[in-house]
Amino acid sequence: MLASPVVPAVEPVNAAAAGVIAGPPIASLPIDDAQAQAAFAAFVTSCPSLVRRNDTSGLTRGADWQPACTAAASTDRRNARTFFAQWFEAAQIGDGKAFATGYYEPEIAGSLERRDGYAPIYARPNDLIDVDLGTFSTSLKGKKIRGRVDRSNLVPYYDRTAIEQGAISGRAPILAWARDPVELFFLQIQGSGRLRLPDGEILRIGYATQNGRDYTGIGALMKSRGLLQAGQTSMQGIVAWLHAHPAEGQAIMRENKSFVFFRELEGASLGALGLPVTGQVSAAADVKFVPLGAPVFLSLDRQDASGLWIAQDTGGAIKGSNRFDTFWGAGAAAEATAGGMAGRGTAYLLLPIGTVARLNGQANGARYGGPSAQP
């Protein structure tokens, strides 16, 4: 008798498809006043986007957020905790099992002039094309690709190896030069950062776009090949290994075909909403599973990352339900925390009251079905 084939699990297309159940009362969540006030300030800045943007998660409509946003405009920040409890309900997406990493705003050494051994920091290439596949078929709505035209054909854009070997020379402006290619690699992963110039001046750069290639995390590759020992799997450990093995390190970094292009920033680092991100408040999420701008409560095995966050950013590696990347700000402490962050637990989205009942077609609301509801 033939064995049944193993069918890989298929990730739901969005949060609505993953299933939504009611979470615990927000007033019961361990959110302190300082945390609530910081999240409230970030939520207020996100309100215009929440009301205006198309929510690809399938959870909300712009009008759903209007009552809470209107109320926020006249709410004293000191009453933030009460505000969240009054205007929102907790919702669990799918099984609610969360995984959270961390990111920060790195500062690396660089120059505005080319120097030996320095790597170029590219702006968006002039031949990079964005294609919205939804314009070709409604079945492809929400799907986008990037590429370039070669002999009248749209082909994938150059990968990391080709770009580093000069494939886009003359096609992309160079904003500056980074002294350390390894530091530049991780700045691309973080999405934004500060470039410290020889005269002490700071040039801030942020994510402009990406080459359309899939992101591959090199930490998992290195671990699977036995290159990292116990205690070396943090970002700091990976960087140390790459510096100690430059040739092998370059080859491993090139296995991540994704390549990020930057733009010059004025002021604070900006997230995917075009708004400043705040350390220990802002988090990156997948827009197919979290409305950008929405509050998220994380209950993790990492106490420092547990609490109330506002989803104000996205990331190339942040894909799927209940996957988050918490932002820790700039500086050595932020780097240390973000580099070692790997928290697991439960996630609850804070959605406008009535959302769960509407999604589930229930006239009288939805019963809490979270883990602590078990007898």
Buried (B, 14 or more C-beta within 10 A) or exposed (E): EEEEEEEEEEBBBBBBBBBBBBBBEBEEBEBEEEBBBBBBBBBBBBBBBBBEBEBBBBBBBBEBBBEBBEEBEEBEBEBBBBBBBBBBBBBBBBBBBBBBBBBBBBBBBBBBEEEEEBBBBBBBBEBBEEBEEEEEEEEEEEEEBBBBEEEEEEEBBBBBBBBBEEBBEEBBBEBBBBBBBBBBBBBBBBBBBBBBBEEEEEBBBBBBBBBBBEBBBBBEBBBEEEBBEEEBBBBEBBBBBBEEEEEEBBEBBBBBBBBBBBBBBEEBBBBBBEBBBBBBBBBBBBBBBBBBBBBBBBBBEBEEBBBBBBBBBBBBBBBBBBBBBBBBBBEEEBBBBBBBBBBEBBBBBBBBBEBBBBBEEEEEEBEBBBEEEEE
